[in-house]
Amino acid sequence: EDGQWQFAVTDEGPGIPDYAQARIFERFYSLARPGGTRSSGLGLSFVREVALLHRGRISLENRIDGGAVATLELPVAIPGRG
């Protein structure tokens, strides 16, 4: 669409709490999982950096019917590289 590849992944989990929306792509930021464990907080920040390096973008939003959707957009071609 408009010279962009768009990849979307959805889930049926609890979604992202409002208080975490602004920080979800920060390095080392993570939310508690069921059972109280946490991730390293590097996964989403890594995806965001890769997207930016390729002149793309990543977003993560809650779905109205529950869960969340992560969308990665990358240009079909980088200007000057074909």
Secondary structure, DSSP 8 states (H G I E B T S, - for coil): -TTEEEEEEE--S----GGGGGGTTSTT-----TTS----S-HHHHHHHHHHHTT-EEEEEE-TTSSEEEEEEEESS-TTT-
